[in-house]
Amino acid sequence: AGLDLPDSATEAECLAAARPGQEACLRRLVRLWQGVAYGHRPAEPAAVDELLAQRSTTPPGQAGDA
């Protein structure tokens, strides 16, 4: 199950709502997003691949469960 967040949620609100075990993955995702959104830097493919790999290998209810 995913996090129940309003569309207007800030990065800090998303991190605060993270379930135990999700914080590290979500923190990496937020940093990646901030670099793209505010820093106008394209996401490094390796960073995206790492997040996707963690998501696909993590048991439900643990880090990366969205």
Disulfide bonds with the S-S distance in Angstrom:
none
